[in-house]
Amino acid sequence: MRKMIHAEEQESNCCGCSQNDGSERTWRIYAPAVLSFILLLIGIAFDNYIQNNFFTGYIRLIWYLVAYIPVGFPVIKEAVKAIMQKDFFNEFSLMSIATLGAFSIGEYPEGVAVMLFYSIGELFQESAVNKAKNNIKALLDIRPDSASVLRDGRYKTVSPESVAIGETIQVKVGEKVPLDGVLLSAQSTFNTSALTGESRPKTIREAENVLAGMVNLDNVIEVKVGKEYSDSSLAKILEMVQDATSRKAKTELLIRRFAKIYTPIVFLLALLITIVPYFLVDDYSFKDWLYRALVFLVISCPCALVISIPLGYFGGIGAASRNGILFKGANYLDLMTKVNTVVMDKTGTLTKGVFKVQNIVCLDYDERAFMGIVAALESHSNHPIAKAIGEYRGKSERKHVVANVKEISGYGLQGEVDSKNVLAGNSKLLQKYNIDYDRNIDTLVETVVVIAIDNKYSGYITVADEEKEDAALAISEMYKNGIKQTVILSGDNMSITQQLAERLGIKAAYGDLLPEDKVGYIENLKADKSNVIAFVGDGINDAPSLALSDIGIAMGGMGSDAAIEVADVIIQTDQPSKIVTAIKIAKYTKQIVVQNIILAFVVKALVLILGAGGLATMWEAVFADVGVALLAILNAVRILNKKF
């Protein structure tokens, strides 16, 4: 007990230290700019408003140098580092040359002001980036630090990485679930907002899945671990979001390449502005033309573009994650703006994937024995229909021996139950094995599971699914947001698929498809180069289609690991309406980025012309550089505050 109290005291002390360190760090960040600003104001006051005889010569120079060093030294240091790495032309060297040049011709206040406002711009940028990262930090903050695992008859606190599959963990009220697993307790309510963006608590019952990162709200619960921490949904989400910022959009990459070419050209032009007039102008003054060149250098700094464009995309990724949508890269935000064709799977995407058994027809067995055999086989599948059959059957008193189960993608299951060879799937499965069955089954509108036992047709089970509440709204909103055609590709019955399409307003629907058939349809759509295709799916059989489409969107809540791995965008809430939200966020992000590019180029071009003609001073140059950068940053931050 004394050890525990001591540990708690240490932790409390550490927390106190952490808070103090945080405030000290904030002060260290802002102190140089504050000091420089105060000294600059005092210097300007002595120059213009307070009559004196001492603020001249070396005293004036030293005063402004002291004002310059807090903000100028870090920038000059970065410039030297870059030059050591053979990167001669960059924003640090540009700002260093411009400000030191201003000092060399006696324009001390301008030299300090340019570097001060550049530093303030950097601080704004850091603040804006931190705000954009808040959603990602929220995800990182839900990473559990420990897990309480049952070992040797008692619970031990260990790191989540050390817990093995099959072990039992305990989660107390208010604690985060550390690993994915199955709930062993009767039920509990969980806060899933960090994973899904949904604020409404979710009730999960015994034998249902619990995901790492959920917060337990009700009771002390036990969970049987189903995945190692590295394979958990939370770990994958964190990895995807962290990787997303490294995948640059084409616009961002173009601007970076542009800046690398543009900056050395600007240096050359500034040099020419200083030298060429010597041969062309009669009353040439080196100081005047050097001042113009320095103004030109400050104006032409590409900060506004280099800062605001990545920040715009970063803000888009942050806004999407806040809405339960994970983009795996800024390049997919760009691509989403061009999508004009949305192809969707049916089950789990447009429908809930929660099936209920409607009707049972069996020939050679009584219903109880028939359902016992089928449920035993289906218990080896995670398909929603298989789960529905298992739930209908409930817990059987008899233990069936199941062996050699094989899932045949697009057909169903094959296996042995109590030494009987059992087939359960669609009618194509029986056709594949040349087993005769009642052909009237093919005319049924419902989803049908046809059963054959020992190579003999034995009956069928009908199950029904229902569409998601927001499915119809999602389709109508798609058409309003630039989507020209919508298509359903489903492995389910053709008539069911077409009926759903009619109810939702989807233009084309195809059923009875195998995974390779879906791929064929997408290839046909891609043959028309004007089509930019997004495929939305959730099952392992959707993985090839997700990979082939221009942009793959996976339903992450119920979706298979394979689908989530291959997809470019993950919808955490399983709501089809989030497809439209993703399109809106992407378009708004693009709009902000284009606005910033136009703003930067127009203002800079105007002031560059004025500067080269001697009509713009260093103060206008400060606005054209730092002012435009600040405006662009503030514009980019709007993405985070907008409701989608």
Secondary structure as GFF3:
##gff-version 3
##sequence-region A 1 644
A	DSSP	alpha_helix	2	48	.	.	.	ID=ss1
A	DSSP	alpha_helix	57	84	.	.	.	ID=ss2
A	DSSP	alpha_helix	91	104	.	.	.	ID=ss3
A	DSSP	alpha_helix	108	132	.	.	.	ID=ss4
A	DSSP	alpha_helix	134	141	.	.	.	ID=ss5
A	DSSP	beta_strand	147	151	.	.	.	ID=ss6
A	DSSP	beta_strand	154	158	.	.	.	ID=ss7
A	DSSP	three_ten_helix	160	162	.	.	.	ID=ss8
A	DSSP	beta_strand	168	171	.	.	.	ID=ss9
A	DSSP	beta_strand	181	183	.	.	.	ID=ss10
A	DSSP	beta_strand	187	191	.	.	.	ID=ss11
A	DSSP	alpha_helix	193	196	.	.	.	ID=ss12
A	DSSP	beta_strand	202	205	.	.	.	ID=ss13
A	DSSP	beta_strand	209	210	.	.	.	ID=ss14
A	DSSP	beta_strand	215	216	.	.	.	ID=ss15
A	DSSP	beta_strand	221	225	.	.	.	ID=ss16
A	DSSP	three_ten_helix	229	231	.	.	.	ID=ss17
A	DSSP	alpha_helix	233	244	.	.	.	ID=ss18
A	DSSP	alpha_helix	250	275	.	.	.	ID=ss19
A	DSSP	alpha_helix	277	280	.	.	.	ID=ss20
A	DSSP	alpha_helix	286	300	.	.	.	ID=ss21
A	DSSP	alpha_helix	303	322	.	.	.	ID=ss22
A	DSSP	beta_strand	325	327	.	.	.	ID=ss23
A	DSSP	alpha_helix	330	336	.	.	.	ID=ss24
A	DSSP	beta_strand	341	344	.	.	.	ID=ss25
A	DSSP	beta_strand	356	362	.	.	.	ID=ss26
A	DSSP	alpha_helix	367	378	.	.	.	ID=ss27
A	DSSP	alpha_helix	384	393	.	.	.	ID=ss28
A	DSSP	beta_strand	402	408	.	.	.	ID=ss29
A	DSSP	beta_strand	412	417	.	.	.	ID=ss30
A	DSSP	beta_strand	420	425	.	.	.	ID=ss31
A	DSSP	alpha_helix	427	432	.	.	.	ID=ss32
A	DSSP	three_ten_helix	439	443	.	.	.	ID=ss33
A	DSSP	beta_strand	447	453	.	.	.	ID=ss34
A	DSSP	beta_strand	456	464	.	.	.	ID=ss35
A	DSSP	alpha_helix	471	480	.	.	.	ID=ss36
A	DSSP	beta_strand	485	489	.	.	.	ID=ss37
A	DSSP	alpha_helix	494	504	.	.	.	ID=ss38
A	DSSP	beta_strand	508	510	.	.	.	ID=ss39
A	DSSP	alpha_helix	515	527	.	.	.	ID=ss40
A	DSSP	beta_strand	533	537	.	.	.	ID=ss41
A	DSSP	three_ten_helix	540	542	.	.	.	ID=ss42
A	DSSP	alpha_helix	543	548	.	.	.	ID=ss43
A	DSSP	beta_strand	551	555	.	.	.	ID=ss44
A	DSSP	alpha_helix	561	566	.	.	.	ID=ss45
A	DSSP	beta_strand	569	571	.	.	.	ID=ss46
A	DSSP	alpha_helix	577	612	.	.	.	ID=ss47
A	DSSP	alpha_helix	618	622	.	.	.	ID=ss48
A	DSSP	pi_helix	623	627	.	.	.	ID=ss49
A	DSSP	alpha_helix	628	641	.	.	.	ID=ss50
###
